[in-house]
Amino acid sequence: MERVIQQKIDSGNGIIILPPGEYQGPFYINHPCTVEGNGTTLWNRGETVLVVASAGVTLKNLRIELIDRAADSFSVCSSEKVSVENVEIIGRTSGFGNEDTVPDVNRQMKLGRFSADTKNTFIFEVYSPGFSTLETDIRDITLEPPDLMPGINRVRLTVSSIPAGTFLFGDIIMHSEFNRRFYIQGAAYNSENTANDMLIATVDSDEIETLKKRVSAMESERKELIKTIFAQVSGAEQSITECQKQNPSGNEGTYILSRGERISIEQYSGDVIKIYMSHKSVSQDIDIDPYAFMLGADGITSCDDDFVFFGNRDTVSGALVFNEDKSIEVDLKKVPDHIKKISFVYSIYKPGPLDNFSKVKEPFVSVSQNNREILKYTATELFAETTIIFFEIYKHSSGWKINAIGQGYKEGLKRLCAGYGLIVS
């Protein structure tokens, strides 16, 4: 499908409407046109996602995401002036003036535990490449000021009085020429102190100055950079797109997933796949159990049968089976039509005060079929979490896909189950 996207861009004139979905680049635009998304994400793993080498190009209604960002890779790179309308990016840009001076943003802003039933305030710094605005749909917070000046801004985030046990999660979007998204999370407890202008995120001014110098130095080199990247795109296009279309694990063995990466597994949907979690070592005796939640379009598990673990070893449909070795078998052919996503969770059983995933070295999940490992994902940056969503398998218009999540929860399984619509005593 990625090759089809590039062919669509190459052959299109005027407005090119891309289909909904997630497509791995790199992609290249070398003629005037408008490329408009329709629930479309363009992404790449460690190399530049989108290269523009023509004047008269407009990008509209797209999400462009660079995963595993390397020093010389960009979400979008251009040698010409590009018009941008409602384009969200993850990763740096090149060829967009002041936008190129924005460092890779800290996408996670953790409020931590704060006092319930009272107002709490937090301070975070954000760098704006020009005049921009902040927007959020989280009903329990306000941002002051919502309008940013060029440079480093300090913003006060106020959390209104919310009940104890409430988990706060949502996003903030900075609208400049591009849109950049930040995720906010925290939880209210009776036992916590009130936060009074607690500093939760800062901006490294030295990093911005380094970027400004680099942007200035690259002005004369950008067209050569574009040529170099285009050569890489042309040489890699066949091997990347065809290999991943046919077999994401390639001919060399296991495909290693990165956090946030999404790839198709439709070619494996015809037979049972097995999910198994392990680790390199643990520093103390910890019992880790797997759980799988089948979720509807609303993100909710509609009944206990759609949830498998050591106490409920299979579903009536036969789509999920919990084995004695703590592996979970998945038969995608048997997944009921109303199920849109399967979430694979690993949790420490009855954790003590010091039991968490910081004691587990290199925890990973392996996906195999017919005794051959096809995918592997290792979770990193884990600290006090006792429960992790390793990855999700979800339905897409193009078939089944897998998304490496790697998100942990300190509050444990009970909190996560509540989010999935299950009550755990």
VOVO-663660 format. One record per residue (C-alpha): residue in one letter; x, y, z. Coordinates in steps of 0.001 Angstrom, whole numbers, padded with zeros to 6 digits, always signed. Layout:
aXYZ/...
//
This chain:
m+000000+000000+000000/e+002935+002362+000703/r+003988+002011-002962/v+000430+002881-003989/i+000648+006079-001905/q+003876+007116-003629/q+002407+006322-007042/k-000653+008390-006179/i+001582+011332-005255/d+003690+010905-008420/s+000771+010714-010840/g-001574+013225-009222/n-002133+016802-010361/g-003948+019508-008445/i-005393+018062-005239/i-004240+014555-004258/i-006500+012984-001628/l-004737+010275+000371/p-006814+007420+001806/p-007308+006963+005572/g-004661+004854+007263/e-001068+004717+008445/y+001655+004435+005809/q+005380+004018+006262/g+007634+006248+004180/p+009851+007646+003030/f+007713+009587+000548/y+008795+012169-002024/i+006999+015112-003737/n+008675+016571-006836/h+005891+018526-008571/p+003405+021277-007603/c+000300+019831-005943/t-001823+019762-002811/v-001448+016568-000784/e-004458+016260+001497/g-004976+013626+004157/n-008228+012043+005217/g-007417+010521+008592/t-003958+009832+007133/t-000688+009306+009010/l+002634+009186+007189/w+005457+007798+009317/n+008924+006362+009221/r+011069+004550+011702/g+014479+006263+011712/e+014725+008123+008415/t+013016+011242+007052/v+009291+010662+006460/l+008418+013185+003730/v+010726+015015+001304/v+009503+018002-000780/a+011627+019093-003752/s+009223+021354-005648/a+007708+024791-005314/g+003922+025111-005210/v+003298+022280-002736/t+000601+022405-000051/l+000308+019869+002773/k-003108+019631+004369/n-004867+017574+007072/l-001988+015165+007677/r-000160+013597+010594/i+003564+013118+009932/e+005415+011077+012521/l+009109+010233+012842/i+009776+007322+015218/d+013248+006659+016665/r+014369+010134+015679/a+017970+010288+014456/a+020154+013424+014418/d+019876+013919+010656/s+016301+012740+010115/f+013175+014863+009870/s+009424+014443+009870/v+009338+016656+006769/c+012226+018177+004814/s+011874+020688+001967/s+014127+022659-000369/e+011243+024966-001396/k+008534+027040+000257/v+005645+024787+001345/s+002159+025839+002448/v+000899+023991+005518/e-002697+023624+006740/n-003602+021521+009785/v-000545+019259+009759/e+000517+017587+012995/i+004136+016528+013255/i+006309+014457+015549/g+010009+015062+014970/r+011940+018050+013654/t+011518+019849+010333/s+014006+021192+007789/g+013335+024011+005333/f+010572+025696+007350/g+012436+028640+008867/n+011784+029179+012567/e+009869+025898+012744/d+013230+024145+012290/t+014448+025592+015598/v+011830+023716+017650/p+013534+020841+019518/d+011925+017437+019781/v+009238+018189+022348/n+008799+016369+025625/r+005561+014685+024648/q+004827+013426+028187/m+004137+015914+030959/k+003575+014074+034214/l+001742+015912+036967/g+002181+012952+039298/r-000056+012639+042361/f-001725+015838+043527/s-004289+016854+046122/a-007936+016012+045483/d-010896+018386+045948/t-008805+021549+045650/k-007144+023669+042977/n-003608+022647+041941/t-001274+024659+039722/f+001713+023566+037654/i+004229+025409+035506/f+005741+024154+032259/e+007990+025765+029684/v+007349+025511+025964/y+009311+026913+023033/s+007273+028628+020327/p+008878+029309+016920/g+006582+032307+016420/f+003213+033564+017612/s+001187+030460+018421/t-001670+029191+020573/l-002267+026357+023023/e-005468+024329+022952/t-006809+021493+025097/d-010068+019580+025407/i-009355+018414+028969/r-012313+019848+030834/d-010581+019942+034236/i-007633+022160+033293/t-007017+025723+032108/l-003893+027188+030504/e-002560+030709+031042/p-001592+032281+028741/p-003172+030396+025811/d-001376+032698+023353/l+002395+032264+023098/m+005101+034709+022085/p+008139+033700+019978/g+010749+032043+022184/i+010524+030255+025528/n+007188+030729+027312/r+006140+029794+030838/v+002583+028479+031059/r+000503+027934+034195/l-001640+024791+034101/t-004447+024871+036645/v-006293+021703+037625/s-009739+022393+039037/s-011034+020683+042146/i-011538+017031+041173/p-012514+014005+043321/a-010007+011610+044866/g-009157+008621+042686/t-009631+010565+039450/f-007011+009820+036798/l-006339+012819+034556/f-005193+012140+031004/g-005446+014168+027834/d-003497+016313+025426/i-002458+019879+024716/i-001812+021024+021150/m+000462+023901+020206/h-000664+025509+016945/s+002117+027282+015064/e+002771+026625+011385/f+002576+022953+012389/n+000620+021339+015218/r+002575+019667+018049/r+000912+017505+020685/f+001770+017095+024388/y+000250+014474+026681/i-000723+015314+030266/q-001281+012718+032969/g-001698+012707+036745/a-004000+011528+039515/a-005827+013128+042468/y-005472+011666+045982/n-006627+012802+049418/s-003235+012110+050976/e-001214+014343+048640/n-000095+017936+049139/t-001550+020707+047013/a+000643+021621+044044/n+001400+025329+043984/d+003102+026331+040701/m+005052+023060+040629/l+007553+023081+037739/i+006973+019984+035570/a+008833+020708+032299/t+011613+023030+031149/v+013181+023943+027812/d+016932+023685+027188/s+017886+027120+025800/d+021327+025837+024754/e+019668+023193+022584/i+017602+025856+020829/e+020681+028010+020175/t+022472+024984+018742/l+019494+024311+016461/k+019432+027942+015285/k+023115+027788+014356/r+022589+024486+012572/v+019564+025818+010645/s+021583+028831+009510/a+024477+026620+008414/m+022171+024284+006480/e+020627+026969+004246/s+023254+026503+001543/e+023367+022739+002012/r+019650+021925+002008/k+019311+021197-001717/e+022256+018821-001489/l+020610+017256+001563/i+017393+016805-000420/k+019316+015109-003236/t+020987+012777-000744/i+017706+011855+000931/f+015994+011393-002445/a+018741+009005-003501/q+018119+007036-000332/v+014361+007085-000965/s+014756+005878-004546/g+017151+003135-003584/a+015194+001958-000569/e+011621+002287-001816/q+011386-001124-003454/s+013079-003046-000646/i+011263-001280+002186/t+007701-001232+000897/e+007624-004606-000805/c+009402-006368+002060/q+007061-004954+004675/k+003997-005543+002546/q+004869-009209+002164/n+006609-009925+005464/p+007416-007283+008107/s+009929-009605+009743/g+011945-009719+006527/n+014145-012594+005391/e+016636-012071+008183/g+014369-013169+011054/t+012511-011304+013761/y+011181-007804+013105/i+012085-005529+016046/l+009316-003071+016892/s+009981+000383+018322/r+007708+002208+020733/g+004870+003892+018871/e+005473+001901+015694/r+002483+000470+013824/i+002800-002224+011160/s+000439-004554+009348/i+000141-008161+010535/e-002694-009022+008165/q-000514-011648+006477/y-000416-013559+009784/s-004174-013455+010398/g-004857-016798+008754/d-003296-018886+011545/v-002913-018721+015325/i-000236-016402+016699/k+001280-016757+020161/i+002152-013883+022508/y+004755-014467+025226/m+006430-012075+027663/s+009905-012580+029137/h+012916-010523+030292/k+016696-010565+030485/s+016746-010745+034298/v+014997-009579+037485/s+016638-008252+040639/q+014103-009861+042963/d+011360-012480+042917/i+008457-010928+040991/d+005456-012736+039530/i+004306-011137+036259/d+000985-012194+034751/p-000442-011550+031268/y-003905-010176+030525/a-005673-009591+027211/f-008671-007276+026786/m-010905-007388+023706/l-012323-003889+023214/g-015182-002454+021199/a-015178+000777+019213/d-015705+002706+022478/g-012537+001229+024024/i-014594-000769+026545/t-014683-004493+027309/s-018386-005283+027046/c-018385-008456+029174/d-016118-010626+031328/d-015793-013159+028508/d-013821-010596+026458/f-011060-010573+029094/v-008589-013471+029491/f-006106-014098+032320/f-005194-016937+034706/g-008755-016897+036088/n-010520-016923+032695/r-008445-018963+030288/d-010380-018607+027029/t-013183-016722+025356/v-016390-018302+024095/s-015454-017291+020557/g-012109-019096+020840/a-010250-015961+019726/l-008082-015861+022877/v-006605-018732+024887/f-004479-018420+028057/n-001874-021220+028279/e-000160-022817+031274/d+003182-021246+030294/k+001509-017808+030511/s+001501-017336+026753/i-001675-016136+025033/e-002792-017590+021712/v-004732-015342+019349/d-006865-016521+016436/l-007787-013355+014558/k-010239-015263+012343/k-012413-015897+015412/v-012457-012342+016778/p-016111-011183+016933/d-017095-008404+014565/h-017810-005919+017369/i-014231-006184+018683/k-011972-003495+017204/k-008862-003815+019374/i-007061-006320+021648/s-004864-004857+024383/f-002039-007000+025832/v-001188-006097+029403/y+001405-007442+031843/s+001070-006778+035561/i+002987-007667+038722/y+000811-009969+040817/k+000094-008523+044286/p+003044-006105+044200/g+004726-005157+047458/p+005869-001578+048200/l+009138-002087+046295/d+007857-004328+043501/n+007757-002590+040116/f+009164-002877+036601/s+012359-001003+037507/k+013426-004380+038955/v+012926-006064+035568/k+015768-005752+033053/e+014762-005489+029388/p+011209-006883+029562/f+010057-007921+026096/v+007101-009491+024330/s+007608-012008+021543/v+005047-012766+018821/s+005422-016103+017051/q+003567-018244+014538/n+004187-021930+013816/n+007142-021910+016254/r+008846-019008+014429/e+009303-015637+016120/i+008033-012936+013777/l+007936-009813+015982/k+009564-008626+019184/y+009122-005498+021286/t+011233-004526+024311/a+009788-001962+026742/t+012201+000700+027995/e+012159+003675+030369/l+010190+001818+033048/f+010474+002886+036669/a+007767+002630+039332/e+005128+001081+037060/t+003454-002149+038186/t+001351-002637+035045/i+002290-002176+031371/i+000311-002118+028151/f+002931-003670+025876/f+001051-003445+022612/e-002332-003526+020901/i-003607-005437+017895/y-006343-003490+016128/k-008608-003620+013092/h-007870-001217+010282/s-009443-000734+006882/s-006415-002480+005393/g-006556-005375+007869/w-005062-006207+011274/k-002245-004041+012609/i-000067-004009+015713/n+000873-000899+017708/a+003784-000965+020182/i+002543+000995+023229/g+004987+000490+026133/q+002873+002566+028530/g+003082+001864+032252/y+000793+002543+035203/k+001914+003008+038790/e-001651+002560+040042/g-001674-001022+038801/l-004165-003319+037146/k-007260-002173+039023/r-007004+001331+037577/l-006426+000004+034070/c-009376-002396+034296/a-011618+000481+035338/g-010562+002318+032186/y-011621-000717+030165/g-015019-000826+031889/l-014252-003708+034303/i-014717-003553+038067/v-012002-005391+040014/s-012502-005966+043723/
//
